[in-house]
Amino acid sequence: MIQVKLVNSDTPMKFDVRIQEGNSESQHHVTLQQSTYTKLIGDHAINPENLVNAAFQFLLEREPKEAILSKFDINVIATYFPDFEKKITAYF
């Protein structure tokens, strides 16, 4: 289960994310620039929390929760997974 909590709506937006799988969990602190948010959602009506949730779904299909950085900006995902920006809308 992925839980996303908006901590700060200023720029950059800040989120606390908790991933629970069985008896284990991981915590992550994520930032999201307004320009990145706008670019990633395109013409979809999706709020920032749902975008962050979709990003974690994308990541979890490719690596275990323990391999996800504990603190990062959403832009970093495309560094590791170049297809991120093209595929993210499939998770909305």
TORNURO-920382 format. One record per atom (N, C-alpha, C, O): x, y, z; residue in one letter; atom name. Coordinates in nm, 3 decimals. Last residue first. Layout:
BEGIN
<atom X="X" Y="Y" Z="Z" vexse="A" zalum="CA"/>
...
# end
This chain:
BEGIN
<atom X="-0.236" Y="0.672" Z="-1.402" vexse="F" zalum="N"/>
<atom X="-0.338" Y="0.763" Z="-1.348" vexse="F" zalum="CA"/>
<atom X="-0.471" Y="0.690" Z="-1.336" vexse="F" zalum="C"/>
<atom X="-0.571" Y="0.748" Z="-1.292" vexse="F" zalum="O"/>
<atom X="-0.053" Y="0.518" Z="-1.527" vexse="Y" zalum="N"/>
<atom X="-0.075" Y="0.490" Z="-1.385" vexse="Y" zalum="CA"/>
<atom X="-0.178" Y="0.581" Z="-1.322" vexse="Y" zalum="C"/>
<atom X="-0.206" Y="0.570" Z="-1.203" vexse="Y" zalum="O"/>
<atom X="-0.009" Y="0.613" Z="-1.776" vexse="A" zalum="N"/>
<atom X="-0.073" Y="0.482" Z="-1.768" vexse="A" zalum="CA"/>
<atom X="-0.108" Y="0.446" Z="-1.623" vexse="A" zalum="C"/>
<atom X="-0.186" Y="0.354" Z="-1.600" vexse="A" zalum="O"/>
<atom X="0.145" Y="0.840" Z="-1.742" vexse="T" zalum="N"/>
<atom X="-0.001" Y="0.857" Z="-1.756" vexse="T" zalum="CA"/>
<atom X="-0.076" Y="0.723" Z="-1.751" vexse="T" zalum="C"/>
<atom X="-0.196" Y="0.722" Z="-1.723" vexse="T" zalum="O"/>
<atom X="0.412" Y="0.748" Z="-1.746" vexse="I" zalum="N"/>
<atom X="0.347" Y="0.783" Z="-1.619" vexse="I" zalum="CA"/>
<atom X="0.195" Y="0.792" Z="-1.631" vexse="I" zalum="C"/>
<atom X="0.124" Y="0.754" Z="-1.538" vexse="I" zalum="O"/>
<atom X="0.547" Y="0.704" Z="-1.984" vexse="K" zalum="N"/>
<atom X="0.464" Y="0.596" Z="-1.930" vexse="K" zalum="CA"/>
<atom X="0.383" Y="0.634" Z="-1.807" vexse="K" zalum="C"/>
<atom X="0.294" Y="0.559" Z="-1.767" vexse="K" zalum="O"/>
<atom X="0.698" Y="0.927" Z="-2.049" vexse="K" zalum="N"/>
<atom X="0.607" Y="0.873" Z="-2.149" vexse="K" zalum="CA"/>
<atom X="0.508" Y="0.775" Z="-2.089" vexse="K" zalum="C"/>
<atom X="0.396" Y="0.763" Z="-2.138" vexse="K" zalum="O"/>
<atom X="0.855" Y="0.965" Z="-1.822" vexse="E" zalum="N"/>
<atom X="0.762" Y="1.071" Z="-1.864" vexse="E" zalum="CA"/>
<atom X="0.660" Y="1.022" Z="-1.966" vexse="E" zalum="C"/>
<atom X="0.547" Y="1.070" Z="-1.969" vexse="E" zalum="O"/>
<atom X="1.005" Y="0.714" Z="-1.811" vexse="F" zalum="N"/>
<atom X="0.913" Y="0.759" Z="-1.707" vexse="F" zalum="CA"/>
<atom X="0.810" Y="0.860" Z="-1.757" vexse="F" zalum="C"/>
<atom X="0.690" Y="0.841" Z="-1.737" vexse="F" zalum="O"/>
<atom X="1.205" Y="0.621" Z="-1.972" vexse="D" zalum="N"/>
<atom X="1.069" Y="0.614" Z="-2.025" vexse="D" zalum="CA"/>
<atom X="0.963" Y="0.666" Z="-1.926" vexse="D" zalum="C"/>
<atom X="0.844" Y="0.661" Z="-1.956" vexse="D" zalum="O"/>
<atom X="1.444" Y="0.634" Z="-1.824" vexse="P" zalum="N"/>
<atom X="1.419" Y="0.734" Z="-1.928" vexse="P" zalum="CA"/>
<atom X="1.277" Y="0.732" Z="-1.985" vexse="P" zalum="C"/>
<atom X="1.233" Y="0.833" Z="-2.041" vexse="P" zalum="O"/>
<atom X="1.508" Y="0.593" Z="-1.514" vexse="F" zalum="N"/>
<atom X="1.413" Y="0.528" Z="-1.605" vexse="F" zalum="CA"/>
<atom X="1.373" Y="0.629" Z="-1.713" vexse="F" zalum="C"/>
<atom X="1.276" Y="0.702" Z="-1.694" vexse="F" zalum="O"/>
<atom X="1.693" Y="0.759" Z="-1.394" vexse="Y" zalum="N"/>
<atom X="1.709" Y="0.614" Z="-1.380" vexse="Y" zalum="CA"/>
<atom X="1.624" Y="0.536" Z="-1.481" vexse="Y" zalum="C"/>
<atom X="1.662" Y="0.428" Z="-1.526" vexse="Y" zalum="O"/>
<atom X="1.598" Y="1.007" Z="-1.471" vexse="T" zalum="N"/>
<atom X="1.742" Y="0.980" Z="-1.481" vexse="T" zalum="CA"/>
<atom X="1.767" Y="0.829" Z="-1.479" vexse="T" zalum="C"/>
<atom X="1.852" Y="0.778" Z="-1.553" vexse="T" zalum="O"/>
<atom X="1.333" Y="1.007" Z="-1.404" vexse="A" zalum="N"/>
<atom X="1.366" Y="0.996" Z="-1.546" vexse="A" zalum="CA"/>
<atom X="1.515" Y="0.972" Z="-1.569" vexse="A" zalum="C"/>
<atom X="1.554" Y="0.922" Z="-1.674" vexse="A" zalum="O"/>
<atom X="1.352" Y="1.051" Z="-1.126" vexse="I" zalum="N"/>
<atom X="1.305" Y="0.922" Z="-1.177" vexse="I" zalum="CA"/>
<atom X="1.345" Y="0.902" Z="-1.323" vexse="I" zalum="C"/>
<atom X="1.387" Y="0.793" Z="-1.362" vexse="I" zalum="O"/>
<atom X="1.414" Y="1.315" Z="-1.077" vexse="V" zalum="N"/>
<atom X="1.522" Y="1.216" Z="-1.070" vexse="V" zalum="CA"/>
<atom X="1.480" Y="1.082" Z="-1.131" vexse="V" zalum="C"/>
<atom X="1.564" Y="1.008" Z="-1.181" vexse="V" zalum="O"/>
<atom X="1.178" Y="1.462" Z="-1.064" vexse="N" zalum="N"/>
<atom X="1.260" Y="1.468" Z="-1.187" vexse="N" zalum="CA"/>
<atom X="1.367" Y="1.360" Z="-1.192" vexse="N" zalum="C"/>
<atom X="1.407" Y="1.318" Z="-1.300" vexse="N" zalum="O"/>
<atom X="1.092" Y="1.436" Z="-0.799" vexse="I" zalum="N"/>
<atom X="1.030" Y="1.352" Z="-0.902" vexse="I" zalum="CA"/>
<atom X="1.112" Y="1.351" Z="-1.032" vexse="I" zalum="C"/>
<atom X="1.114" Y="1.250" Z="-1.102" vexse="I" zalum="O"/>
<atom X="1.363" Y="1.434" Z="-0.575" vexse="D" zalum="N"/>
<atom X="1.269" Y="1.512" Z="-0.653" vexse="D" zalum="CA"/>
<atom X="1.216" Y="1.421" Z="-0.764" vexse="D" zalum="C"/>
<atom X="1.291" Y="1.339" Z="-0.818" vexse="D" zalum="O"/>
<atom X="1.407" Y="1.248" Z="-0.265" vexse="F" zalum="N"/>
<atom X="1.437" Y="1.282" Z="-0.404" vexse="F" zalum="CA"/>
<atom X="1.330" Y="1.373" Z="-0.462" vexse="F" zalum="C"/>
<atom X="1.221" Y="1.387" Z="-0.407" vexse="F" zalum="O"/>
<atom X="1.495" Y="1.019" Z="-0.023" vexse="K" zalum="N"/>
<atom X="1.466" Y="1.161" Z="-0.045" vexse="K" zalum="CA"/>
<atom X="1.504" Y="1.195" Z="-0.189" vexse="K" zalum="C"/>
<atom X="1.618" Y="1.174" Z="-0.230" vexse="K" zalum="O"/>
<atom X="1.539" Y="0.751" Z="-0.040" vexse="S" zalum="N"/>
<atom X="1.457" Y="0.798" Z="0.072" vexse="S" zalum="CA"/>
<atom X="1.418" Y="0.945" Z="0.057" vexse="S" zalum="C"/>
<atom X="1.321" Y="0.990" Z="0.117" vexse="S" zalum="O"/>
<atom X="1.506" Y="0.570" Z="-0.347" vexse="L" zalum="N"/>
<atom X="1.574" Y="0.670" Z="-0.265" vexse="L" zalum="CA"/>
<atom X="1.482" Y="0.720" Z="-0.154" vexse="L" zalum="C"/>
<atom X="1.361" Y="0.729" Z="-0.173" vexse="L" zalum="O"/>
<atom X="1.429" Y="0.230" Z="-0.359" vexse="I" zalum="N"/>
<atom X="1.385" Y="0.365" Z="-0.389" vexse="I" zalum="CA"/>
<atom X="1.453" Y="0.462" Z="-0.293" vexse="I" zalum="C"/>
<atom X="1.456" Y="0.439" Z="-0.172" vexse="I" zalum="O"/>
<atom X="1.494" Y="-0.016" Z="-0.265" vexse="A" zalum="N"/>
<atom X="1.587" Y="0.043" Z="-0.362" vexse="A" zalum="CA"/>
<atom X="1.549" Y="0.186" Z="-0.399" vexse="A" zalum="C"/>
<atom X="1.627" Y="0.256" Z="-0.462" vexse="A" zalum="O"/>
<atom X="1.285" Y="-0.096" Z="-0.108" vexse="E" zalum="N"/>
<atom X="1.412" Y="-0.069" Z="-0.042" vexse="E" zalum="CA"/>
<atom X="1.514" Y="-0.003" Z="-0.135" vexse="E" zalum="C"/>
<atom X="1.609" Y="0.060" Z="-0.089" vexse="E" zalum="O"/>
<atom X="1.087" Y="-0.164" Z="-0.290" vexse="K" zalum="N"/>
<atom X="1.074" Y="-0.038" Z="-0.214" vexse="K" zalum="CA"/>
<atom X="1.205" Y="0.001" Z="-0.147" vexse="K" zalum="C"/>
<atom X="1.233" Y="0.120" Z="-0.131" vexse="K" zalum="O"/>
<atom X="1.237" Y="-0.294" Z="-0.593" vexse="P" zalum="N"/>
<atom X="1.175" Y="-0.309" Z="-0.460" vexse="P" zalum="CA"/>
<atom X="1.175" Y="-0.175" Z="-0.386" vexse="P" zalum="C"/>
<atom X="1.254" Y="-0.086" Z="-0.415" vexse="P" zalum="O"/>
<atom X="1.144" Y="-0.187" Z="-0.928" vexse="E" zalum="N"/>
<atom X="1.242" Y="-0.211" Z="-0.822" vexse="E" zalum="CA"/>
<atom X="1.172" Y="-0.227" Z="-0.689" vexse="E" zalum="C"/>
<atom X="1.059" Y="-0.180" Z="-0.672" vexse="E" zalum="O"/>
<atom X="0.934" Y="-0.166" Z="-1.106" vexse="R" zalum="N"/>
<atom X="1.068" Y="-0.180" Z="-1.159" vexse="R" zalum="CA"/>
<atom X="1.175" Y="-0.211" Z="-1.055" vexse="R" zalum="C"/>
<atom X="1.284" Y="-0.257" Z="-1.090" vexse="R" zalum="O"/>
<atom X="0.700" Y="-0.120" Z="-0.984" vexse="E" zalum="N"/>
<atom X="0.697" Y="-0.223" Z="-1.088" vexse="E" zalum="CA"/>
<atom X="0.838" Y="-0.253" Z="-1.140" vexse="E" zalum="C"/>
<atom X="0.859" Y="-0.353" Z="-1.209" vexse="E" zalum="O"/>
<atom X="0.768" Y="0.094" Z="-0.824" vexse="L" zalum="N"/>
<atom X="0.755" Y="-0.038" Z="-0.760" vexse="L" zalum="CA"/>
<atom X="0.741" Y="-0.151" Z="-0.861" vexse="L" zalum="C"/>
<atom X="0.767" Y="-0.267" Z="-0.827" vexse="L" zalum="O"/>
<atom X="0.758" Y="0.311" Z="-1.006" vexse="L" zalum="N"/>
<atom X="0.885" Y="0.265" Z="-0.948" vexse="L" zalum="CA"/>
<atom X="0.876" Y="0.123" Z="-0.894" vexse="L" zalum="C"/>
<atom X="0.965" Y="0.042" Z="-0.916" vexse="L" zalum="O"/>
<atom X="0.479" Y="0.326" Z="-1.058" vexse="F" zalum="N"/>
<atom X="0.576" Y="0.307" Z="-1.167" vexse="F" zalum="CA"/>
<atom X="0.706" Y="0.249" Z="-1.112" vexse="F" zalum="C"/>
<atom X="0.758" Y="0.151" Z="-1.164" vexse="F" zalum="O"/>
<atom X="0.392" Y="0.384" Z="-0.800" vexse="Q" zalum="N"/>
<atom X="0.346" Y="0.261" Z="-0.866" vexse="Q" zalum="CA"/>
<atom X="0.443" Y="0.225" Z="-0.980" vexse="Q" zalum="C"/>
<atom X="0.482" Y="0.109" Z="-0.995" vexse="Q" zalum="O"/>
<atom X="0.515" Y="0.633" Z="-0.770" vexse="F" zalum="N"/>
<atom X="0.560" Y="0.521" Z="-0.687" vexse="F" zalum="CA"/>
<atom X="0.510" Y="0.387" Z="-0.742" vexse="F" zalum="C"/>
<atom X="0.581" Y="0.286" Z="-0.732" vexse="F" zalum="O"/>
<atom X="0.370" Y="0.780" Z="-0.957" vexse="A" zalum="N"/>
<atom X="0.515" Y="0.769" Z="-0.973" vexse="A" zalum="CA"/>
<atom X="0.569" Y="0.652" Z="-0.890" vexse="A" zalum="C"/>
<atom X="0.657" Y="0.580" Z="-0.935" vexse="A" zalum="O"/>
<atom X="0.115" Y="0.768" Z="-0.845" vexse="A" zalum="N"/>
<atom X="0.140" Y="0.703" Z="-0.975" vexse="A" zalum="CA"/>
<atom X="0.289" Y="0.683" Z="-0.997" vexse="A" zalum="C"/>
<atom X="0.331" Y="0.580" Z="-1.051" vexse="A" zalum="O"/>
<atom X="0.160" Y="0.928" Z="-0.619" vexse="N" zalum="N"/>
<atom X="0.121" Y="0.788" Z="-0.602" vexse="N" zalum="CA"/>
<atom X="0.149" Y="0.711" Z="-0.732" vexse="N" zalum="C"/>
<atom X="0.202" Y="0.600" Z="-0.727" vexse="N" zalum="O"/>
<atom X="0.208" Y="1.171" Z="-0.748" vexse="V" zalum="N"/>
<atom X="0.315" Y="1.109" Z="-0.669" vexse="V" zalum="CA"/>
<atom X="0.285" Y="0.961" Z="-0.647" vexse="V" zalum="C"/>
<atom X="0.374" Y="0.877" Z="-0.655" vexse="V" zalum="O"/>
<atom X="-0.047" Y="1.209" Z="-0.859" vexse="L" zalum="N"/>
<atom X="0.069" Y="1.199" Z="-0.946" vexse="L" zalum="CA"/>
<atom X="0.185" Y="1.131" Z="-0.871" vexse="L" zalum="C"/>
<atom X="0.252" Y="1.044" Z="-0.927" vexse="L" zalum="O"/>
<atom X="-0.203" Y="1.230" Z="-0.630" vexse="N" zalum="N"/>
<atom X="-0.224" Y="1.115" Z="-0.719" vexse="N" zalum="CA"/>
<atom X="-0.108" Y="1.098" Z="-0.817" vexse="N" zalum="C"/>
<atom X="-0.074" Y="0.986" Z="-0.854" vexse="N" zalum="O"/>
<atom X="-0.105" Y="1.472" Z="-0.531" vexse="E" zalum="N"/>
<atom X="-0.092" Y="1.350" Z="-0.452" vexse="E" zalum="CA"/>
<atom X="-0.107" Y="1.226" Z="-0.538" vexse="E" zalum="C"/>
<atom X="-0.033" Y="1.129" Z="-0.522" vexse="E" zalum="O"/>
<atom X="-0.181" Y="1.659" Z="-0.736" vexse="P" zalum="N"/>
<atom X="-0.041" Y="1.626" Z="-0.711" vexse="P" zalum="CA"/>
<atom X="-0.020" Y="1.498" Z="-0.630" vexse="P" zalum="C"/>
<atom X="0.073" Y="1.422" Z="-0.658" vexse="P" zalum="O"/>
<atom X="-0.466" Y="1.533" Z="-0.928" vexse="N" zalum="N"/>
<atom X="-0.405" Y="1.619" Z="-0.827" vexse="N" zalum="CA"/>
<atom X="-0.260" Y="1.573" Z="-0.799" vexse="N" zalum="C"/>
<atom X="-0.222" Y="1.462" Z="-0.836" vexse="N" zalum="O"/>
<atom X="-0.563" Y="1.550" Z="-1.266" vexse="I" zalum="N"/>
<atom X="-0.512" Y="1.467" Z="-1.157" vexse="I" zalum="CA"/>
<atom X="-0.443" Y="1.557" Z="-1.056" vexse="I" zalum="C"/>
<atom X="-0.369" Y="1.648" Z="-1.094" vexse="I" zalum="O"/>
<atom X="-0.681" Y="1.552" Z="-1.556" vexse="A" zalum="N"/>
<atom X="-0.723" Y="1.619" Z="-1.433" vexse="A" zalum="CA"/>
<atom X="-0.683" Y="1.530" Z="-1.316" vexse="A" zalum="C"/>
<atom X="-0.761" Y="1.446" Z="-1.272" vexse="A" zalum="O"/>
<atom X="-0.456" Y="1.574" Z="-1.833" vexse="H" zalum="N"/>
<atom X="-0.531" Y="1.493" Z="-1.736" vexse="H" zalum="CA"/>
<atom X="-0.565" Y="1.577" Z="-1.613" vexse="H" zalum="C"/>
<atom X="-0.486" Y="1.661" Z="-1.570" vexse="H" zalum="O"/>
<atom X="-0.292" Y="1.691" Z="-2.015" vexse="D" zalum="N"/>
<atom X="-0.431" Y="1.738" Z="-2.011" vexse="D" zalum="CA"/>
<atom X="-0.519" Y="1.654" Z="-1.918" vexse="D" zalum="C"/>
<atom X="-0.642" Y="1.661" Z="-1.925" vexse="D" zalum="O"/>
<atom X="-0.005" Y="1.661" Z="-1.822" vexse="G" zalum="N"/>
<atom X="-0.059" Y="1.695" Z="-1.953" vexse="G" zalum="CA"/>
<atom X="-0.200" Y="1.749" Z="-1.940" vexse="G" zalum="C"/>
<atom X="-0.225" Y="1.841" Z="-1.863" vexse="G" zalum="O"/>
<atom X="0.134" Y="1.575" Z="-1.600" vexse="I" zalum="N"/>
<atom X="-0.009" Y="1.543" Z="-1.606" vexse="I" zalum="CA"/>
<atom X="-0.070" Y="1.574" Z="-1.743" vexse="I" zalum="C"/>
<atom X="-0.175" Y="1.519" Z="-1.777" vexse="I" zalum="O"/>
<atom X="0.399" Y="1.661" Z="-1.650" vexse="L" zalum="N"/>
<atom X="0.369" Y="1.520" Z="-1.637" vexse="L" zalum="CA"/>
<atom X="0.220" Y="1.487" Z="-1.650" vexse="L" zalum="C"/>
<atom X="0.184" Y="1.383" Z="-1.704" vexse="L" zalum="O"/>
<atom X="0.387" Y="1.945" Z="-1.660" vexse="K" zalum="N"/>
<atom X="0.438" Y="1.868" Z="-1.774" vexse="K" zalum="CA"/>
<atom X="0.393" Y="1.723" Z="-1.767" vexse="K" zalum="C"/>
<atom X="0.352" Y="1.666" Z="-1.869" vexse="K" zalum="O"/>
<atom X="0.290" Y="2.009" Z="-1.404" vexse="T" zalum="N"/>
<atom X="0.215" Y="2.049" Z="-1.523" vexse="T" zalum="CA"/>
<atom X="0.257" Y="1.966" Z="-1.644" vexse="T" zalum="C"/>
<atom X="0.172" Y="1.922" Z="-1.722" vexse="T" zalum="O"/>
<atom X="0.504" Y="1.906" Z="-1.245" vexse="Y" zalum="N"/>
<atom X="0.365" Y="1.860" Z="-1.229" vexse="Y" zalum="CA"/>
<atom X="0.284" Y="1.887" Z="-1.355" vexse="Y" zalum="C"/>
<atom X="0.217" Y="1.797" Z="-1.406" vexse="Y" zalum="O"/>
<atom X="0.712" Y="2.068" Z="-1.331" vexse="T" zalum="N"/>
<atom X="0.718" Y="1.923" Z="-1.355" vexse="T" zalum="CA"/>
<atom X="0.578" Y="1.863" Z="-1.345" vexse="T" zalum="C"/>
<atom X="0.539" Y="1.780" Z="-1.427" vexse="T" zalum="O"/>
<atom X="0.626" Y="2.317" Z="-1.238" vexse="S" zalum="N"/>
<atom X="0.650" Y="2.298" Z="-1.383" vexse="S" zalum="CA"/>
<atom X="0.654" Y="2.149" Z="-1.419" vexse="S" zalum="C"/>
<atom X="0.606" Y="2.109" Z="-1.525" vexse="S" zalum="O"/>
<atom X="0.622" Y="2.276" Z="-0.960" vexse="Q" zalum="N"/>
<atom X="0.497" Y="2.304" Z="-1.033" vexse="Q" zalum="CA"/>
<atom X="0.514" Y="2.278" Z="-1.182" vexse="Q" zalum="C"/>
<atom X="0.424" Y="2.222" Z="-1.246" vexse="Q" zalum="O"/>
<atom X="0.821" Y="2.002" Z="-0.840" vexse="Q" zalum="N"/>
<atom X="0.810" Y="2.140" Z="-0.890" vexse="Q" zalum="CA"/>
<atom X="0.679" Y="2.157" Z="-0.966" vexse="Q" zalum="C"/>
<atom X="0.630" Y="2.063" Z="-1.028" vexse="Q" zalum="O"/>
<atom X="0.822" Y="1.806" Z="-0.566" vexse="L" zalum="N"/>
<atom X="0.764" Y="1.816" Z="-0.700" vexse="L" zalum="CA"/>
<atom X="0.750" Y="1.963" Z="-0.736" vexse="L" zalum="C"/>
<atom X="0.678" Y="2.038" Z="-0.670" vexse="L" zalum="O"/>
<atom X="0.990" Y="1.576" Z="-0.347" vexse="T" zalum="N"/>
<atom X="0.955" Y="1.712" Z="-0.389" vexse="T" zalum="CA"/>
<atom X="0.906" Y="1.708" Z="-0.533" vexse="T" zalum="C"/>
<atom X="0.942" Y="1.620" Z="-0.611" vexse="T" zalum="O"/>
<atom X="0.956" Y="1.339" Z="-0.085" vexse="V" zalum="N"/>
<atom X="0.959" Y="1.368" Z="-0.228" vexse="V" zalum="CA"/>
<atom X="0.921" Y="1.514" Z="-0.252" vexse="V" zalum="C"/>
<atom X="0.833" Y="1.568" Z="-0.186" vexse="V" zalum="O"/>
<atom X="1.071" Y="1.100" Z="0.124" vexse="H" zalum="N"/>
<atom X="1.039" Y="1.242" Z="0.119" vexse="H" zalum="CA"/>
<atom X="1.063" Y="1.286" Z="-0.025" vexse="H" zalum="C"/>
<atom X="1.172" Y="1.273" Z="-0.079" vexse="H" zalum="O"/>
<atom X="0.960" Y="0.786" Z="0.250" vexse="H" zalum="N"/>
<atom X="1.027" Y="0.864" Z="0.146" vexse="H" zalum="CA"/>
<atom X="0.979" Y="1.009" Z="0.154" vexse="H" zalum="C"/>
<atom X="0.864" Y="1.036" Z="0.185" vexse="H" zalum="O"/>
<atom X="0.987" Y="0.474" Z="0.416" vexse="Q" zalum="N"/>
<atom X="0.945" Y="0.614" Z="0.420" vexse="Q" zalum="CA"/>
<atom X="1.026" Y="0.691" Z="0.318" vexse="Q" zalum="C"/>
<atom X="1.146" Y="0.667" Z="0.301" vexse="Q" zalum="O"/>
<atom X="0.861" Y="0.140" Z="0.414" vexse="S" zalum="N"/>
<atom X="0.967" Y="0.236" Z="0.386" vexse="S" zalum="CA"/>
<atom X="0.905" Y="0.375" Z="0.384" vexse="S" zalum="C"/>
<atom X="0.787" Y="0.393" Z="0.354" vexse="S" zalum="O"/>
<atom X="0.792" Y="-0.166" Z="0.596" vexse="E" zalum="N"/>
<atom X="0.755" Y="-0.040" Z="0.533" vexse="E" zalum="CA"/>
<atom X="0.878" Y="0.043" Z="0.505" vexse="E" zalum="C"/>
<atom X="0.984" Y="0.021" Z="0.563" vexse="E" zalum="O"/>
<atom X="0.667" Y="-0.499" Z="0.655" vexse="S" zalum="N"/>
<atom X="0.774" Y="-0.400" Z="0.639" vexse="S" zalum="CA"/>
<atom X="0.722" Y="-0.274" Z="0.571" vexse="S" zalum="C"/>
<atom X="0.621" Y="-0.276" Z="0.499" vexse="S" zalum="O"/>
<atom X="0.477" Y="-0.694" Z="0.662" vexse="N" zalum="N"/>
<atom X="0.519" Y="-0.638" Z="0.790" vexse="N" zalum="CA"/>
<atom X="0.629" Y="-0.534" Z="0.778" vexse="N" zalum="C"/>
<atom X="0.679" Y="-0.485" Z="0.879" vexse="N" zalum="O"/>
<atom X="0.335" Y="-0.614" Z="0.354" vexse="G" zalum="N"/>
<atom X="0.339" Y="-0.712" Z="0.463" vexse="G" zalum="CA"/>
<atom X="0.374" Y="-0.645" Z="0.594" vexse="G" zalum="C"/>
<atom X="0.308" Y="-0.549" Z="0.634" vexse="G" zalum="O"/>
<atom X="0.439" Y="-0.312" Z="0.277" vexse="E" zalum="N"/>
<atom X="0.426" Y="-0.443" Z="0.214" vexse="E" zalum="CA"/>
<atom X="0.441" Y="-0.547" Z="0.323" vexse="E" zalum="C"/>
<atom X="0.550" Y="-0.565" Z="0.378" vexse="E" zalum="O"/>
<atom X="0.389" Y="0.029" Z="0.246" vexse="Q" zalum="N"/>
<atom X="0.376" Y="-0.087" Z="0.334" vexse="Q" zalum="CA"/>
<atom X="0.358" Y="-0.211" Z="0.249" vexse="Q" zalum="C"/>
<atom X="0.273" Y="-0.215" Z="0.160" vexse="Q" zalum="O"/>
<atom X="0.536" Y="0.337" Z="0.215" vexse="I" zalum="N"/>
<atom X="0.503" Y="0.215" Z="0.141" vexse="I" zalum="CA"/>
<atom X="0.500" Y="0.100" Z="0.241" vexse="I" zalum="C"/>
<atom X="0.598" Y="0.077" Z="0.312" vexse="I" zalum="O"/>
<atom X="0.471" Y="0.674" Z="0.235" vexse="R" zalum="N"/>
<atom X="0.495" Y="0.552" Z="0.312" vexse="R" zalum="CA"/>
<atom X="0.448" Y="0.434" Z="0.229" vexse="R" zalum="C"/>
<atom X="0.336" Y="0.431" Z="0.179" vexse="R" zalum="O"/>
<atom X="0.586" Y="0.997" Z="0.180" vexse="V" zalum="N"/>
<atom X="0.529" Y="0.877" Z="0.121" vexse="V" zalum="CA"/>
<atom X="0.569" Y="0.758" Z="0.207" vexse="V" zalum="C"/>
<atom X="0.685" Y="0.743" Z="0.245" vexse="V" zalum="O"/>
<atom X="0.532" Y="1.336" Z="0.199" vexse="D" zalum="N"/>
<atom X="0.582" Y="1.220" Z="0.272" vexse="D" zalum="CA"/>
<atom X="0.509" Y="1.099" Z="0.214" vexse="D" zalum="C"/>
<atom X="0.387" Y="1.099" Z="0.201" vexse="D" zalum="O"/>
<atom X="0.614" Y="1.607" Z="-0.016" vexse="F" zalum="N"/>
<atom X="0.528" Y="1.495" Z="0.020" vexse="F" zalum="CA"/>
<atom X="0.604" Y="1.397" Z="0.107" vexse="F" zalum="C"/>
<atom X="0.725" Y="1.378" Z="0.092" vexse="F" zalum="O"/>
<atom X="0.600" Y="1.941" Z="-0.131" vexse="K" zalum="N"/>
<atom X="0.672" Y="1.837" Z="-0.055" vexse="K" zalum="CA"/>
<atom X="0.573" Y="1.733" Z="-0.006" vexse="K" zalum="C"/>
<atom X="0.463" Y="1.765" Z="0.039" vexse="K" zalum="O"/>
<atom X="0.647" Y="2.153" Z="-0.410" vexse="M" zalum="N"/>
<atom X="0.555" Y="2.082" Z="-0.323" vexse="M" zalum="CA"/>
<atom X="0.636" Y="1.970" Z="-0.255" vexse="M" zalum="C"/>
<atom X="0.727" Y="1.913" Z="-0.314" vexse="M" zalum="O"/>
<atom X="0.905" Y="2.406" Z="-0.409" vexse="P" zalum="N"/>
<atom X="0.844" Y="2.284" Z="-0.460" vexse="P" zalum="CA"/>
<atom X="0.745" Y="2.226" Z="-0.358" vexse="P" zalum="C"/>
<atom X="0.759" Y="2.246" Z="-0.238" vexse="P" zalum="O"/>
<atom X="0.618" Y="2.593" Z="-0.362" vexse="T" zalum="N"/>
<atom X="0.707" Y="2.538" Z="-0.464" vexse="T" zalum="CA"/>
<atom X="0.845" Y="2.524" Z="-0.406" vexse="T" zalum="C"/>
<atom X="0.900" Y="2.622" Z="-0.356" vexse="T" zalum="O"/>
<atom X="0.378" Y="2.475" Z="-0.114" vexse="D" zalum="N"/>
<atom X="0.461" Y="2.577" Z="-0.179" vexse="D" zalum="CA"/>
<atom X="0.545" Y="2.512" Z="-0.288" vexse="D" zalum="C"/>
<atom X="0.544" Y="2.390" Z="-0.304" vexse="D" zalum="O"/>
<atom X="0.251" Y="2.278" Z="0.023" vexse="S" zalum="N"/>
<atom X="0.204" Y="2.304" Z="-0.113" vexse="S" zalum="CA"/>
<atom X="0.279" Y="2.417" Z="-0.181" vexse="S" zalum="C"/>
<atom X="0.246" Y="2.453" Z="-0.294" vexse="S" zalum="O"/>
<atom X="0.369" Y="2.021" Z="0.221" vexse="N" zalum="N"/>
<atom X="0.384" Y="2.163" Z="0.192" vexse="N" zalum="CA"/>
<atom X="0.345" Y="2.187" Z="0.047" vexse="N" zalum="C"/>
<atom X="0.399" Y="2.123" Z="-0.043" vexse="N" zalum="O"/>
<atom X="0.280" Y="1.763" Z="0.242" vexse="V" zalum="N"/>
<atom X="0.333" Y="1.828" Z="0.362" vexse="V" zalum="CA"/>
<atom X="0.338" Y="1.979" Z="0.343" vexse="V" zalum="C"/>
<atom X="0.315" Y="2.054" Z="0.437" vexse="V" zalum="O"/>
<atom X="0.058" Y="1.523" Z="0.142" vexse="L" zalum="N"/>
<atom X="0.112" Y="1.654" Z="0.106" vexse="L" zalum="CA"/>
<atom X="0.153" Y="1.726" Z="0.233" vexse="L" zalum="C"/>
<atom X="0.071" Y="1.747" Z="0.322" vexse="L" zalum="O"/>
<atom X="0.117" Y="1.184" Z="0.152" vexse="K" zalum="N"/>
<atom X="0.067" Y="1.298" Z="0.231" vexse="K" zalum="CA"/>
<atom X="0.137" Y="1.425" Z="0.184" vexse="K" zalum="C"/>
<atom X="0.260" Y="1.433" Z="0.185" vexse="K" zalum="O"/>
<atom X="0.034" Y="0.867" Z="0.043" vexse="V" zalum="N"/>
<atom X="0.098" Y="0.993" Z="0.006" vexse="V" zalum="CA"/>
<atom X="0.033" Y="1.105" Z="0.086" vexse="V" zalum="C"/>
<atom X="-0.089" Y="1.119" Z="0.088" vexse="V" zalum="O"/>
<atom X="0.092" Y="0.529" Z="0.068" vexse="Q" zalum="N"/>
<atom X="0.023" Y="0.642" Z="0.130" vexse="Q" zalum="CA"/>
<atom X="0.102" Y="0.768" Z="0.100" vexse="Q" zalum="C"/>
<atom X="0.221" Y="0.776" Z="0.129" vexse="Q" zalum="O"/>
<atom X="0.049" Y="0.220" Z="-0.081" vexse="I" zalum="N"/>
<atom X="0.122" Y="0.347" Z="-0.091" vexse="I" zalum="CA"/>
<atom X="0.035" Y="0.456" Z="-0.027" vexse="I" zalum="C"/>
<atom X="-0.081" Y="0.472" Z="-0.063" vexse="I" zalum="O"/>
<atom X="0.084" Y="-0.118" Z="0.000" vexse="M" zalum="N"/>
<atom X="0.000" Y="0.000" Z="0.000" vexse="M" zalum="CA"/>
<atom X="0.089" Y="0.124" Z="0.000" vexse="M" zalum="C"/>
<atom X="0.189" Y="0.131" Z="0.071" vexse="M" zalum="O"/>
# end
